[in-house]
Amino acid sequence: MRNSDDEKKAHKNESNLKGLSFAYRISSELLASLIVSVILGLLIDKFFDSQPIGLITLIILGFFAGLLNIYRLIRRIENSK
């Protein structure tokens, strides 16, 4: 009886860790794309002297790129099950 309870707890902890790692991966995908887009936007604005235009444009594109990466990640995980 004791072993089955321990196995259930271990399985639950493993499931929680998988969910947590998935959440960290999703957040890091979105954060990385936004950081890269902000850096590139600032560099483009500095190079072309077009202060907010490049930054705003690339933030929007970076956000959508991050969402696309998250969508691809979820589809890959769904297909592997």
PDB file of N, CA, C and O in Angstrom:
ATOM      1  N   MET A   1       0.831  -1.198   0.000  1.00  0.00           N
ATOM      2  CA  MET A   1       0.000   0.000   0.000  1.00  0.00           C
ATOM      3  C   MET A   1       0.876   1.261   0.000  1.00  0.00           C
ATOM      4  O   MET A   1       0.578   2.243  -0.680  1.00  0.00           O
ATOM      5  N   ARG A   2       1.929   1.208   0.758  1.00  0.00           N
ATOM      6  CA  ARG A   2       2.801   2.364   0.872  1.00  0.00           C
ATOM      7  C   ARG A   2       3.511   2.661  -0.448  1.00  0.00           C
ATOM      8  O   ARG A   2       3.694   3.825  -0.807  1.00  0.00           O
ATOM      9  N   ASN A   3       3.907   1.624  -1.161  1.00  0.00           N
ATOM     10  CA  ASN A   3       4.600   1.800  -2.435  1.00  0.00           C
ATOM     11  C   ASN A   3       3.705   2.450  -3.475  1.00  0.00           C
ATOM     12  O   ASN A   3       4.166   3.300  -4.237  1.00  0.00           O
ATOM     13  N   SER A   4       2.444   2.072  -3.524  1.00  0.00           N
ATOM     14  CA  SER A   4       1.545   2.659  -4.520  1.00  0.00           C
ATOM     15  C   SER A   4       1.310   4.139  -4.238  1.00  0.00           C
ATOM     16  O   SER A   4       1.194   4.934  -5.171  1.00  0.00           O
ATOM     17  N   ASP A   5       1.237   4.518  -2.964  1.00  0.00           N
ATOM     18  CA  ASP A   5       1.093   5.942  -2.619  1.00  0.00           C
ATOM     19  C   ASP A   5       2.337   6.722  -3.024  1.00  0.00           C
ATOM     20  O   ASP A   5       2.241   7.828  -3.556  1.00  0.00           O
ATOM     21  N   ASP A   6       3.505   6.137  -2.768  1.00  0.00           N
ATOM     22  CA  ASP A   6       4.757   6.794  -3.149  1.00  0.00           C
ATOM     23  C   ASP A   6       4.870   6.926  -4.663  1.00  0.00           C
ATOM     24  O   ASP A   6       5.339   7.948  -5.163  1.00  0.00           O
ATOM     25  N   GLU A   7       4.445   5.902  -5.392  1.00  0.00           N
ATOM     26  CA  GLU A   7       4.491   5.956  -6.846  1.00  0.00           C
ATOM     27  C   GLU A   7       3.549   7.023  -7.390  1.00  0.00           C
ATOM     28  O   GLU A   7       3.879   7.716  -8.352  1.00  0.00           O
ATOM     29  N   LYS A   8       2.387   7.154  -6.778  1.00  0.00           N
ATOM     30  CA  LYS A   8       1.435   8.185  -7.210  1.00  0.00           C
ATOM     31  C   LYS A   8       2.003   9.576  -6.976  1.00  0.00           C
ATOM     32  O   LYS A   8       1.871  10.457  -7.825  1.00  0.00           O
ATOM     33  N   LYS A   9       2.634   9.772  -5.827  1.00  0.00           N
ATOM     34  CA  LYS A   9       3.233  11.074  -5.525  1.00  0.00           C
ATOM     35  C   LYS A   9       4.382  11.380  -6.481  1.00  0.00           C
ATOM     36  O   LYS A   9       4.524  12.508  -6.952  1.00  0.00           O
ATOM     37  N   ALA A  10       5.202  10.364  -6.764  1.00  0.00           N
ATOM     38  CA  ALA A  10       6.325  10.560  -7.683  1.00  0.00           C
ATOM     39  C   ALA A  10       5.817  10.898  -9.081  1.00  0.00           C
ATOM     40  O   ALA A  10       6.375  11.764  -9.754  1.00  0.00           O
ATOM     41  N   HIS A  11       4.759  10.216  -9.519  1.00  0.00           N
ATOM     42  CA  HIS A  11       4.193  10.495 -10.837  1.00  0.00           C
ATOM     43  C   HIS A  11       3.598  11.898 -10.890  1.00  0.00           C
ATOM     44  O   HIS A  11       3.731  12.590 -11.899  1.00  0.00           O
ATOM     45  N   LYS A  12       2.943  12.320  -9.812  1.00  0.00           N
ATOM     46  CA  LYS A  12       2.352  13.662  -9.756  1.00  0.00           C
ATOM     47  C   LYS A  12       3.452  14.717  -9.783  1.00  0.00           C
ATOM     48  O   LYS A  12       3.329  15.721 -10.484  1.00  0.00           O
ATOM     49  N   ASN A  13       4.534  14.497  -9.022  1.00  0.00           N
ATOM     50  CA  ASN A  13       5.648  15.448  -9.011  1.00  0.00           C
ATOM     51  C   ASN A  13       6.302  15.535 -10.383  1.00  0.00           C
ATOM     52  O   ASN A  13       6.675  16.620 -10.829  1.00  0.00           O
ATOM     53  N   GLU A  14       6.443  14.396 -11.052  1.00  0.00           N
ATOM     54  CA  GLU A  14       7.022  14.385 -12.393  1.00  0.00           C
ATOM     55  C   GLU A  14       6.136  15.146 -13.372  1.00  0.00           C
ATOM     56  O   GLU A  14       6.635  15.880 -14.225  1.00  0.00           O
ATOM     57  N   SER A  15       4.842  14.974 -13.251  1.00  0.00           N
ATOM     58  CA  SER A  15       3.901  15.678 -14.120  1.00  0.00           C
ATOM     59  C   SER A  15       3.953  17.184 -13.866  1.00  0.00           C
ATOM     60  O   SER A  15       3.905  17.978 -14.805  1.00  0.00           O
ATOM     61  N   ASN A  16       4.052  17.573 -12.595  1.00  0.00           N
ATOM     62  CA  ASN A  16       4.149  18.998 -12.267  1.00  0.00           C
ATOM     63  C   ASN A  16       5.424  19.613 -12.831  1.00  0.00           C
ATOM     64  O   ASN A  16       5.410  20.742 -13.320  1.00  0.00           O
ATOM     65  N   LEU A  17       6.532  18.866 -12.761  1.00  0.00           N
ATOM     66  CA  LEU A  17       7.796  19.377 -13.291  1.00  0.00           C
ATOM     67  C   LEU A  17       7.755  19.519 -14.800  1.00  0.00           C
ATOM     68  O   LEU A  17       8.326  20.463 -15.344  1.00  0.00           O
ATOM     69  N   LYS A  18       7.088  18.595 -15.491  1.00  0.00           N
ATOM     70  CA  LYS A  18       6.957  18.711 -16.937  1.00  0.00           C
ATOM     71  C   LYS A  18       6.152  19.950 -17.312  1.00  0.00           C
ATOM     72  O   LYS A  18       6.501  20.666 -18.250  1.00  0.00           O
ATOM     73  N   GLY A  19       5.075  20.196 -16.575  1.00  0.00           N
ATOM     74  CA  GLY A  19       4.267  21.389 -16.838  1.00  0.00           C
ATOM     75  C   GLY A  19       5.036  22.663 -16.568  1.00  0.00           C
ATOM     76  O   GLY A  19       4.922  23.636 -17.314  1.00  0.00           O
ATOM     77  N   LEU A  20       5.820  22.661 -15.501  1.00  0.00           N
ATOM     78  CA  LEU A  20       6.615  23.832 -15.165  1.00  0.00           C
ATOM     79  C   LEU A  20       7.694  24.086 -16.210  1.00  0.00           C
ATOM     80  O   LEU A  20       7.933  25.233 -16.587  1.00  0.00           O
ATOM     81  N   SER A  21       8.339  23.040 -16.674  1.00  0.00           N
ATOM     82  CA  SER A  21       9.374  23.225 -17.695  1.00  0.00           C
ATOM     83  C   SER A  21       8.758  23.703 -19.012  1.00  0.00           C
ATOM     84  O   SER A  21       9.367  24.491 -19.735  1.00  0.00           O
ATOM     85  N   PHE A  22       7.552  23.224 -19.320  1.00  0.00           N
ATOM     86  CA  PHE A  22       6.860  23.684 -20.517  1.00  0.00           C
ATOM     87  C   PHE A  22       6.524  25.170 -20.404  1.00  0.00           C
ATOM     88  O   PHE A  22       6.671  25.914 -21.373  1.00  0.00           O
ATOM     89  N   ALA A  23       6.076  25.603 -19.231  1.00  0.00           N
ATOM     90  CA  ALA A  23       5.749  27.018 -19.020  1.00  0.00           C
ATOM     91  C   ALA A  23       6.998  27.896 -19.136  1.00  0.00           C
ATOM     92  O   ALA A  23       6.945  28.979 -19.718  1.00  0.00           O
ATOM     93  N   TYR A  24       8.114  27.430 -18.584  1.00  0.00           N
ATOM     94  CA  TYR A  24       9.362  28.188 -18.697  1.00  0.00           C
ATOM     95  C   TYR A  24       9.821  28.278 -20.147  1.00  0.00           C
ATOM     96  O   TYR A  24      10.334  29.309 -20.582  1.00  0.00           O
ATOM     97  N   ARG A  25       9.635  27.203 -20.883  1.00  0.00           N
ATOM     98  CA  ARG A  25      10.055  27.214 -22.283  1.00  0.00           C
ATOM     99  C   ARG A  25       9.209  28.185 -23.103  1.00  0.00           C
ATOM    100  O   ARG A  25       9.735  28.908 -23.949  1.00  0.00           O
ATOM    101  N   ILE A  26       7.904  28.201 -22.854  1.00  0.00           N
ATOM    102  CA  ILE A  26       7.027  29.128 -23.567  1.00  0.00           C
ATOM    103  C   ILE A  26       7.403  30.570 -23.249  1.00  0.00           C
ATOM    104  O   ILE A  26       7.514  31.404 -24.147  1.00  0.00           O
ATOM    105  N   SER A  27       7.598  30.857 -21.961  1.00  0.00           N
ATOM    106  CA  SER A  27       7.933  32.236 -21.594  1.00  0.00           C
ATOM    107  C   SER A  27       9.293  32.644 -22.144  1.00  0.00           C
ATOM    108  O   SER A  27       9.475  33.795 -22.541  1.00  0.00           O
ATOM    109  N   SER A  28      10.250  31.722 -22.174  1.00  0.00           N
ATOM    110  CA  SER A  28      11.567  32.076 -22.710  1.00  0.00           C
ATOM    111  C   SER A  28      11.519  32.296 -24.218  1.00  0.00           C
ATOM    112  O   SER A  28      12.260  33.130 -24.739  1.00  0.00           O
ATOM    113  N   GLU A  29      10.658  31.561 -24.932  1.00  0.00           N
ATOM    114  CA  GLU A  29      10.503  31.783 -26.382  1.00  0.00           C
ATOM    115  C   GLU A  29      10.009  33.204 -26.655  1.00  0.00           C
ATOM    116  O   GLU A  29      10.552  33.909 -27.505  1.00  0.00           O
ATOM    117  N   LEU A  30       8.983  33.609 -25.930  1.00  0.00           N
ATOM    118  CA  LEU A  30       8.420  34.941 -26.151  1.00  0.00           C
ATOM    119  C   LEU A  30       9.392  36.033 -25.703  1.00  0.00           C
ATOM    120  O   LEU A  30       9.561  37.038 -26.395  1.00  0.00           O
ATOM    121  N   LEU A  31      10.019  35.840 -24.567  1.00  0.00           N
ATOM    122  CA  LEU A  31      10.949  36.838 -24.057  1.00  0.00           C
ATOM    123  C   LEU A  31      12.164  37.001 -24.962  1.00  0.00           C
ATOM    124  O   LEU A  31      12.620  38.120 -25.199  1.00  0.00           O
ATOM    125  N   ALA A  32      12.683  35.895 -25.464  1.00  0.00           N
ATOM    126  CA  ALA A  32      13.864  35.971 -26.345  1.00  0.00           C
ATOM    127  C   ALA A  32      13.541  36.709 -27.632  1.00  0.00           C
ATOM    128  O   ALA A  32      14.334  37.527 -28.098  1.00  0.00           O
ATOM    129  N   SER A  33      12.385  36.423 -28.204  1.00  0.00           N
ATOM    130  CA  SER A  33      12.041  37.115 -29.451  1.00  0.00           C
ATOM    131  C   SER A  33      11.830  38.605 -29.211  1.00  0.00           C
ATOM    132  O   SER A  33      12.182  39.422 -30.062  1.00  0.00           O
ATOM    133  N   LEU A  34      11.266  38.968 -28.077  1.00  0.00           N
ATOM    134  CA  LEU A  34      11.080  40.391 -27.787  1.00  0.00           C
ATOM    135  C   LEU A  34      12.405  41.095 -27.517  1.00  0.00           C
ATOM    136  O   LEU A  34      12.600  42.230 -27.951  1.00  0.00           O
ATOM    137  N   ILE A  35      13.306  40.442 -26.815  1.00  0.00           N
ATOM    138  CA  ILE A  35      14.614  41.055 -26.533  1.00  0.00           C
ATOM    139  C   ILE A  35      15.393  41.282 -27.832  1.00  0.00           C
ATOM    140  O   ILE A  35      15.969  42.350 -28.037  1.00  0.00           O
ATOM    141  N   VAL A  36      15.406  40.281 -28.696  1.00  0.00           N
ATOM    142  CA  VAL A  36      16.113  40.427 -29.978  1.00  0.00           C
ATOM    143  C   VAL A  36      15.480  41.534 -30.814  1.00  0.00           C
ATOM    144  O   VAL A  36      16.191  42.323 -31.437  1.00  0.00           O
ATOM    145  N   SER A  37      14.154  41.598 -30.833  1.00  0.00           N
ATOM    146  CA  SER A  37      13.501  42.623 -31.646  1.00  0.00           C
ATOM    147  C   SER A  37      13.743  44.024 -31.095  1.00  0.00           C
ATOM    148  O   SER A  37      13.884  44.970 -31.871  1.00  0.00           O
ATOM    149  N   VAL A  38      13.794  44.176 -29.791  1.00  0.00           N
ATOM    150  CA  VAL A  38      14.080  45.493 -29.208  1.00  0.00           C
ATOM    151  C   VAL A  38      15.505  45.927 -29.549  1.00  0.00           C
ATOM    152  O   VAL A  38      15.735  47.077 -29.924  1.00  0.00           O
ATOM    153  N   ILE A  39      16.451  45.014 -29.420  1.00  0.00           N
ATOM    154  CA  ILE A  39      17.848  45.356 -29.730  1.00  0.00           C
ATOM    155  C   ILE A  39      17.993  45.730 -31.205  1.00  0.00           C
ATOM    156  O   ILE A  39      18.627  46.732 -31.537  1.00  0.00           O
ATOM    157  N   LEU A  40      17.403  44.924 -32.087  1.00  0.00           N
ATOM    158  CA  LEU A  40      17.483  45.246 -33.512  1.00  0.00           C
ATOM    159  C   LEU A  40      16.752  46.552 -33.836  1.00  0.00           C
ATOM    160  O   LEU A  40      17.220  47.337 -34.660  1.00  0.00           O
ATOM    161  N   GLY A  41      15.619  46.781 -33.195  1.00  0.00           N
ATOM    162  CA  GLY A  41      14.878  48.022 -33.415  1.00  0.00           C
ATOM    163  C   GLY A  41      15.670  49.250 -33.004  1.00  0.00           C
ATOM    164  O   GLY A  41      15.667  50.267 -33.697  1.00  0.00           O
ATOM    165  N   LEU A  42      16.351  49.145 -31.863  1.00  0.00           N
ATOM    166  CA  LEU A  42      17.181  50.272 -31.417  1.00  0.00           C
ATOM    167  C   LEU A  42      18.359  50.508 -32.365  1.00  0.00           C
ATOM    168  O   LEU A  42      18.709  51.650 -32.662  1.00  0.00           O
ATOM    169  N   LEU A  43      18.960  49.422 -32.832  1.00  0.00           N
ATOM    170  CA  LEU A  43      20.076  49.571 -33.769  1.00  0.00           C
ATOM    171  C   LEU A  43      19.622  50.174 -35.095  1.00  0.00           C
ATOM    172  O   LEU A  43      20.310  51.029 -35.654  1.00  0.00           O
ATOM    173  N   ILE A  44      18.491  49.745 -35.595  1.00  0.00           N
ATOM    174  CA  ILE A  44      17.970  50.295 -36.854  1.00  0.00           C
ATOM    175  C   ILE A  44      17.610  51.766 -36.688  1.00  0.00           C
ATOM    176  O   ILE A  44      17.881  52.580 -37.571  1.00  0.00           O
ATOM    177  N   ASP A  45      17.000  52.107 -35.557  1.00  0.00           N
ATOM    178  CA  ASP A  45      16.660  53.512 -35.312  1.00  0.00           C
ATOM    179  C   ASP A  45      17.913  54.373 -35.216  1.00  0.00           C
ATOM    180  O   ASP A  45      17.934  55.502 -35.706  1.00  0.00           O
ATOM    181  N   LYS A  46      18.945  53.847 -34.592  1.00  0.00           N
ATOM    182  CA  LYS A  46      20.185  54.609 -34.469  1.00  0.00           C
ATOM    183  C   LYS A  46      20.868  54.758 -35.833  1.00  0.00           C
ATOM    184  O   LYS A  46      21.395  55.823 -36.152  1.00  0.00           O
ATOM    185  N   PHE A  47      20.857  53.702 -36.625  1.00  0.00           N
ATOM    186  CA  PHE A  47      21.525  53.725 -37.925  1.00  0.00           C
ATOM    187  C   PHE A  47      20.808  54.646 -38.908  1.00  0.00           C
ATOM    188  O   PHE A  47      21.456  55.418 -39.615  1.00  0.00           O
ATOM    189  N   PHE A  48      19.475  54.572 -38.959  1.00  0.00           N
ATOM    190  CA  PHE A  48      18.706  55.376 -39.914  1.00  0.00           C
ATOM    191  C   PHE A  48      18.160  56.668 -39.313  1.00  0.00           C
ATOM    192  O   PHE A  48      17.503  57.440 -40.011  1.00  0.00           O
ATOM    193  N   ASP A  49      18.421  56.914 -38.040  1.00  0.00           N
ATOM    194  CA  ASP A  49      17.947  58.109 -37.332  1.00  0.00           C
ATOM    195  C   ASP A  49      16.429  58.274 -37.488  1.00  0.00           C
ATOM    196  O   ASP A  49      15.938  59.351 -37.826  1.00  0.00           O
ATOM    197  N   SER A  50      15.713  57.199 -37.237  1.00  0.00           N
ATOM    198  CA  SER A  50      14.241  57.202 -37.327  1.00  0.00           C
ATOM    199  C   SER A  50      13.682  56.736 -35.987  1.00  0.00           C
ATOM    200  O   SER A  50      13.116  55.648 -35.879  1.00  0.00           O
ATOM    201  N   GLN A  51      13.848  57.558 -34.991  1.00  0.00           N
ATOM    202  CA  GLN A  51      13.708  57.200 -33.595  1.00  0.00           C
ATOM    203  C   GLN A  51      12.664  56.137 -33.239  1.00  0.00           C
ATOM    204  O   GLN A  51      13.095  55.024 -32.937  1.00  0.00           O
ATOM    205  N   PRO A  52      11.385  56.342 -33.239  1.00  0.00           N
ATOM    206  CA  PRO A  52      10.548  55.269 -32.685  1.00  0.00           C
ATOM    207  C   PRO A  52      10.051  54.257 -33.710  1.00  0.00           C
ATOM    208  O   PRO A  52       9.529  53.208 -33.331  1.00  0.00           O
ATOM    209  N   ILE A  53      10.203  54.548 -35.002  1.00  0.00           N
ATOM    210  CA  ILE A  53       9.558  53.725 -36.034  1.00  0.00           C
ATOM    211  C   ILE A  53      10.119  52.303 -36.060  1.00  0.00           C
ATOM    212  O   ILE A  53       9.346  51.346 -36.024  1.00  0.00           O
ATOM    213  N   GLY A  54      11.425  52.142 -36.120  1.00  0.00           N
ATOM    214  CA  GLY A  54      12.026  50.813 -36.179  1.00  0.00           C
ATOM    215  C   GLY A  54      11.760  50.007 -34.925  1.00  0.00           C
ATOM    216  O   GLY A  54      11.496  48.807 -34.989  1.00  0.00           O
ATOM    217  N   LEU A  55      11.832  50.678 -33.777  1.00  0.00           N
ATOM    218  CA  LEU A  55      11.603  49.993 -32.506  1.00  0.00           C
ATOM    219  C   LEU A  55      10.175  49.474 -32.413  1.00  0.00           C
ATOM    220  O   LEU A  55       9.955  48.313 -32.068  1.00  0.00           O
ATOM    221  N   ILE A  56       9.221  50.317 -32.715  1.00  0.00           N
ATOM    222  CA  ILE A  56       7.804  49.916 -32.625  1.00  0.00           C
ATOM    223  C   ILE A  56       7.505  48.803 -33.626  1.00  0.00           C
ATOM    224  O   ILE A  56       6.833  47.827 -33.292  1.00  0.00           O
ATOM    225  N   THR A  57       8.001  48.950 -34.843  1.00  0.00           N
ATOM    226  CA  THR A  57       7.748  47.944 -35.875  1.00  0.00           C
ATOM    227  C   THR A  57       8.340  46.596 -35.485  1.00  0.00           C
ATOM    228  O   THR A  57       7.677  45.566 -35.606  1.00  0.00           O
ATOM    229  N   LEU A  58       9.571  46.598 -35.022  1.00  0.00           N
ATOM    230  CA  LEU A  58      10.206  45.332 -34.686  1.00  0.00           C
ATOM    231  C   LEU A  58       9.672  44.735 -33.387  1.00  0.00           C
ATOM    232  O   LEU A  58       9.711  43.515 -33.223  1.00  0.00           O
ATOM    233  N   ILE A  59       9.180  45.541 -32.470  1.00  0.00           N
ATOM    234  CA  ILE A  59       8.539  44.980 -31.279  1.00  0.00           C
ATOM    235  C   ILE A  59       7.284  44.221 -31.690  1.00  0.00           C
ATOM    236  O   ILE A  59       7.030  43.121 -31.199  1.00  0.00           O
ATOM    237  N   ILE A  60       6.509  44.801 -32.580  1.00  0.00           N
ATOM    238  CA  ILE A  60       5.286  44.122 -33.051  1.00  0.00           C
ATOM    239  C   ILE A  60       5.655  42.845 -33.797  1.00  0.00           C
ATOM    240  O   ILE A  60       5.057  41.795 -33.558  1.00  0.00           O
ATOM    241  N   LEU A  61       6.640  42.921 -34.705  1.00  0.00           N
ATOM    242  CA  LEU A  61       7.068  41.730 -35.440  1.00  0.00           C
ATOM    243  C   LEU A  61       7.665  40.679 -34.507  1.00  0.00           C
ATOM    244  O   LEU A  61       7.440  39.483 -34.696  1.00  0.00           O
ATOM    245  N   GLY A  62       8.419  41.113 -33.510  1.00  0.00           N
ATOM    246  CA  GLY A  62       9.007  40.179 -32.552  1.00  0.00           C
ATOM    247  C   GLY A  62       7.958  39.483 -31.715  1.00  0.00           C
ATOM    248  O   GLY A  62       8.087  38.297 -31.408  1.00  0.00           O
ATOM    249  N   PHE A  63       6.916  40.214 -31.343  1.00  0.00           N
ATOM    250  CA  PHE A  63       5.824  39.612 -30.579  1.00  0.00           C
ATOM    251  C   PHE A  63       5.140  38.531 -31.400  1.00  0.00           C
ATOM    252  O   PHE A  63       4.880  37.438 -30.898  1.00  0.00           O
ATOM    253  N   PHE A  64       4.845  38.831 -32.662  1.00  0.00           N
ATOM    254  CA  PHE A  64       4.202  37.835 -33.514  1.00  0.00           C
ATOM    255  C   PHE A  64       5.127  36.656 -33.818  1.00  0.00           C
ATOM    256  O   PHE A  64       4.668  35.521 -33.945  1.00  0.00           O
ATOM    257  N   ALA A  65       6.431  36.925 -33.933  1.00  0.00           N
ATOM    258  CA  ALA A  65       7.382  35.832 -34.136  1.00  0.00           C
ATOM    259  C   ALA A  65       7.430  34.927 -32.907  1.00  0.00           C
ATOM    260  O   ALA A  65       7.528  33.707 -33.033  1.00  0.00           O
ATOM    261  N   GLY A  66       7.363  35.523 -31.729  1.00  0.00           N
ATOM    262  CA  GLY A  66       7.320  34.728 -30.502  1.00  0.00           C
ATOM    263  C   GLY A  66       6.061  33.887 -30.414  1.00  0.00           C
ATOM    264  O   GLY A  66       6.115  32.727 -30.007  1.00  0.00           O
ATOM    265  N   LEU A  67       4.935  34.459 -30.789  1.00  0.00           N
ATOM    266  CA  LEU A  67       3.691  33.688 -30.799  1.00  0.00           C
ATOM    267  C   LEU A  67       3.751  32.546 -31.804  1.00  0.00           C
ATOM    268  O   LEU A  67       3.252  31.452 -31.540  1.00  0.00           O
ATOM    269  N   LEU A  68       4.361  32.800 -32.951  1.00  0.00           N
ATOM    270  CA  LEU A  68       4.511  31.743 -33.949  1.00  0.00           C
ATOM    271  C   LEU A  68       5.403  30.619 -33.427  1.00  0.00           C
ATOM    272  O   LEU A  68       5.114  29.444 -33.652  1.00  0.00           O
ATOM    273  N   ASN A  69       6.480  30.969 -32.737  1.00  0.00           N
ATOM    274  CA  ASN A  69       7.351  29.952 -32.148  1.00  0.00           C
ATOM    275  C   ASN A  69       6.618  29.135 -31.095  1.00  0.00           C
ATOM    276  O   ASN A  69       6.800  27.920 -31.016  1.00  0.00           O
ATOM    277  N   ILE A  70       5.796  29.784 -30.291  1.00  0.00           N
ATOM    278  CA  ILE A  70       5.022  29.083 -29.271  1.00  0.00           C
ATOM    279  C   ILE A  70       4.017  28.151 -29.935  1.00  0.00           C
ATOM    280  O   ILE A  70       3.827  27.021 -29.486  1.00  0.00           O
ATOM    281  N   TYR A  71       3.379  28.613 -30.989  1.00  0.00           N
ATOM    282  CA  TYR A  71       2.424  27.779 -31.716  1.00  0.00           C
ATOM    283  C   TYR A  71       3.109  26.538 -32.288  1.00  0.00           C
ATOM    284  O   TYR A  71       2.576  25.432 -32.200  1.00  0.00           O
ATOM    285  N   ARG A  72       4.293  26.729 -32.873  1.00  0.00           N
ATOM    286  CA  ARG A  72       5.043  25.596 -33.426  1.00  0.00           C
ATOM    287  C   ARG A  72       5.455  24.616 -32.332  1.00  0.00           C
ATOM    288  O   ARG A  72       5.403  23.402 -32.531  1.00  0.00           O
ATOM    289  N   LEU A  73       5.859  25.136 -31.189  1.00  0.00           N
ATOM    290  CA  LEU A  73       6.249  24.292 -30.069  1.00  0.00           C
ATOM    291  C   LEU A  73       5.067  23.459 -29.576  1.00  0.00           C
ATOM    292  O   LEU A  73       5.214  22.265 -29.315  1.00  0.00           O
ATOM    293  N   ILE A  74       3.914  24.076 -29.451  1.00  0.00           N
ATOM    294  CA  ILE A  74       2.732  23.360 -28.986  1.00  0.00           C
ATOM    295  C   ILE A  74       2.316  22.299 -29.999  1.00  0.00           C
ATOM    296  O   ILE A  74       1.945  21.190 -29.614  1.00  0.00           O
ATOM    297  N   ARG A  75       2.372  22.620 -31.274  1.00  0.00           N
ATOM    298  CA  ARG A  75       2.013  21.633 -32.307  1.00  0.00           C
ATOM    299  C   ARG A  75       2.982  20.456 -32.292  1.00  0.00           C
ATOM    300  O   ARG A  75       2.561  19.310 -32.452  1.00  0.00           O
ATOM    301  N   ARG A  76       4.276  20.723 -32.103  1.00  0.00           N
ATOM    302  CA  ARG A  76       5.250  19.644 -32.056  1.00  0.00           C
ATOM    303  C   ARG A  76       5.002  18.729 -30.869  1.00  0.00           C
ATOM    304  O   ARG A  76       5.122  17.509 -30.988  1.00  0.00           O
ATOM    305  N   ILE A  77       4.658  19.305 -29.729  1.00  0.00           N
ATOM    306  CA  ILE A  77       4.374  18.505 -28.538  1.00  0.00           C
ATOM    307  C   ILE A  77       3.089  17.719 -28.722  1.00  0.00           C
ATOM    308  O   ILE A  77       3.008  16.559 -28.318  1.00  0.00           O
ATOM    309  N   GLU A  78       2.085  18.338 -29.326  1.00  0.00           N
ATOM    310  CA  GLU A  78       0.817  17.642 -29.575  1.00  0.00           C
ATOM    311  C   GLU A  78       1.016  16.475 -30.526  1.00  0.00           C
ATOM    312  O   GLU A  78       0.420  15.416 -30.329  1.00  0.00           O
ATOM    313  N   ASN A  79       1.832  16.642 -31.544  1.00  0.00           N
ATOM    314  CA  ASN A  79       2.068  15.576 -32.522  1.00  0.00           C
ATOM    315  C   ASN A  79       2.892  14.429 -31.953  1.00  0.00           C
ATOM    316  O   ASN A  79       2.775  13.293 -32.412  1.00  0.00           O
ATOM    317  N   SER A  80       3.721  14.716 -30.961  1.00  0.00           N
ATOM    318  CA  SER A  80       4.561  13.659 -30.391  1.00  0.00           C
ATOM    319  C   SER A  80       3.790  12.765 -29.422  1.00  0.00           C
ATOM    320  O   SER A  80       4.269  11.688 -29.066  1.00  0.00           O
ATOM    321  N   LYS A  81       2.619  13.191 -28.996  1.00  0.00           N
ATOM    322  CA  LYS A  81       1.839  12.379 -28.045  1.00  0.00           C
ATOM    323  C   LYS A  81       1.073  11.287 -28.718  1.00  0.00           C
ATOM    324  O   LYS A  81       0.373  10.524 -28.053  1.00  0.00           O
TER     325      LYS A  81
END
